Amino acid sequence: MTTPNKTPPGADPKQLERTGTVREIGSQAVWSLSSCKPGFGVDQLRDDNLETYWQSDGSQPHLVNIQFRRKTTVKTLCIYADYKSDESYTPSKISVRVGNNFHNLQEIRQLELVEPSGWIHVPLTDTHKKPIRTFMIQIAVLANHQNGRDTHMRQIKVYTPVEESSIGKFPRCTTVDFMMYRSIR
């Protein structure tokens, strides 16, 4: 059992993207849910609006399935939860599983959340601290605060590392001869 990475209150995962080290790849996946109330499904989970949410409609565990067409490198999973707004609908115990399909999923993280408020950053790394490669991610809500039955998740983001390119990585030209030709008039 682990606790999620501590991030500053309100740490927006878009700040990660601005560093140029990761990019969001959720749009490249096929998303499915174990259940949802009408009007509270995948579209609300992925709409970049913290006021909307997915609401499950059934018995636990509540599942979010994220399937990629090809084996994909995934570095970080970001989940937005807000106990103040959602109270008993807020997840308190989450399992993150990865694999090739539904039949061989392996749990790689189990999180205990205590009244979360904001983005929860979950590193998806192997035993050598390298990003995992997978076809599928499953997020399972195992329990809610106050023994709530259904759950709310406001946003989920999936990040892959940006591969460094050798293009543009040349030593600086600082000699007088090079400086003379560094711009075109």
C-alpha positions in Angstrom: 0.0 0.0 0.0 1.4 3.4 -1.0 0.3 6.9 -0.7 0.4 9.0 -3.8 3.1 11.5 -4.6 2.8 14.6 -2.5 2.2 17.6 -4.8 1.7 21.2 -3.9 -2.0 22.0 -3.3 -3.7 22.4 -6.7 -0.6 21.2 -8.7 -1.9 21.1 -12.2 -0.6 18.3 -14.4 -0.5 20.8 -17.3 2.6 22.2 -15.5 4.2 18.8 -16.2 3.5 19.2 -19.9 5.0 22.7 -19.9 8.3 21.3 -18.7 8.5 19.5 -22.0 9.3 16.2 -20.3 5.9 14.5 -20.7 2.8 14.7 -22.9 -0.8 13.7 -22.3 -1.9 10.6 -24.3 -5.4 9.9 -23.0 -6.9 10.8 -26.4 -5.0 7.9 -28.0 -6.8 5.4 -25.8 -10.2 3.8 -25.8 -11.9 4.5 -22.5 -14.6 2.4 -20.8 -16.3 2.3 -17.4 -17.8 -0.4 -15.3 -21.0 1.7 -15.0 -22.1 5.3 -15.1 -25.1 7.5 -14.4 -26.5 9.0 -17.7 -24.7 12.2 -18.4 -21.8 11.4 -16.1 -19.5 9.2 -18.2 -16.2 9.2 -20.0 -16.9 12.5 -21.7 -17.1 14.3 -18.3 -14.0 12.4 -17.1 -12.0 13.7 -20.0 -13.4 17.2 -20.7 -10.7 19.3 -18.8 -13.5 20.7 -16.6 -13.0 20.2 -12.8 -16.7 20.9 -12.2 -17.8 17.8 -14.1 -17.2 14.2 -13.1 -17.8 10.5 -13.8 -20.4 9.0 -11.4 -20.5 5.2 -11.1 -23.9 3.4 -10.9 -23.5 0.0 -9.4 -21.6 -2.2 -7.0 -17.9 -1.9 -6.2 -15.3 -2.1 -7.4 -15.9 0.7 -9.9 -13.6 0.5 -12.9 -12.0 2.9 -15.4 -10.4 1.0 -18.3 -7.9 2.7 -20.6 -6.8 0.6 -23.6 -4.2 1.6 -26.1 -4.0 0.2 -29.7 -0.3 -0.5 -29.3 2.0 -1.1 -26.4 2.6 2.4 -24.9 5.1 3.8 -22.5 3.3 5.4 -19.6 5.1 7.5 -16.9 2.4 9.1 -14.7 -1.3 8.9 -14.1 -3.0 12.0 -12.7 -6.4 11.7 -11.0 -8.4 14.7 -9.7 -10.5 14.1 -6.6 -12.2 16.6 -4.3 -13.5 15.5 -0.9 -15.1 18.8 -0.1 -17.4 18.6 -3.1 -18.0 14.9 -3.3 -17.8 13.7 0.3 -18.9 10.0 0.5 -18.5 9.7 -3.3 -14.8 10.4 -3.0 -12.5 7.3 -3.4 -10.5 6.3 -0.4 -8.8 3.2 -1.8 -7.7 2.8 -5.4 -5.9 0.0 -7.2 -4.0 0.7 -10.4 -3.5 -2.3 -12.7 -1.7 -2.8 -16.0 -1.5 -5.5 -18.6 -2.1 -6.6 -22.2 -5.8 -7.1 -21.7 -8.5 -7.8 -19.1 -7.3 -11.3 -18.5 -3.7 -10.6 -17.3 -3.9 -7.4 -15.4 -1.3 -7.0 -12.6 -1.7 -4.5 -9.7 1.2 -2.2 -9.6 -0.1 0.4 -7.1 -2.6 0.5 -4.4 -3.4 4.0 -2.9 -5.0 5.0 0.3 -6.5 8.5 -0.1 -7.4 10.6 3.0 -9.9 13.4 2.1 -8.0 14.2 -1.2 -8.4 17.7 -2.7 -6.7 18.3 -6.0 -4.5 16.3 -8.4 -3.1 13.0 -7.3 0.1 12.1 -9.2 0.6 8.3 -9.5 4.0 7.3 -10.9 3.7 4.2 -13.1 7.2 2.8 -13.0 8.8 -0.6 -12.8 11.2 -1.9 -10.2 14.1 0.0 -11.9 12.1 3.3 -11.8 11.6 3.2 -15.6 8.2 4.1 -17.1 6.0 1.0 -17.8 5.0 -0.2 -21.2 1.5 -1.5 -21.4 -1.6 -2.0 -23.6 -4.0 -1.4 -20.8 -4.4 0.5 -17.5 -7.3 -0.2 -15.1 -8.1 2.1 -12.2 -10.3 0.3 -9.7 -12.1 2.2 -6.9 -12.1 -0.4 -4.0 -13.6 1.9 -1.3 -15.1 5.3 -0.8 -15.0 7.7 2.1 -17.7 7.2 4.7 -18.5 3.8 3.1 -20.1 5.5 0.1 -21.5 3.2 -2.6 -21.0 5.1 -5.9 -17.9 7.2 -6.7 -17.0 10.5 -8.4 -13.8 11.0 -10.3 -13.4 14.5 -11.8 -10.5 14.1 -14.2 -7.9 11.5 -15.3 -4.8 12.3 -17.3 -2.3 9.8 -18.7 1.3 10.9 -19.4 4.1 9.5 -21.5 7.7 10.7 -21.4 8.8 12.9 -24.3 11.7 11.2 -26.0 14.7 13.5 -26.4 15.8 14.3 -29.9 19.3 14.9 -31.1 17.9 17.6 -33.5 19.0 21.0 -32.4 21.5 19.7 -29.8 24.6 21.1 -31.2 27.3 22.9 -29.3 27.0 26.7 -29.2 29.0 28.5 -31.9 30.8 31.2 -30.1 33.8 32.0 -32.2 33.9 35.3 -34.1 33.7 33.4 -37.5 30.6 31.5 -36.5 28.9 34.6 -34.9 29.3 36.4 -38.2 27.1 33.9 -40.0 24.5 33.1 -37.2 21.7 35.1 -38.8 20.3 35.9 -42.2 19.7 39.5 -43.2 
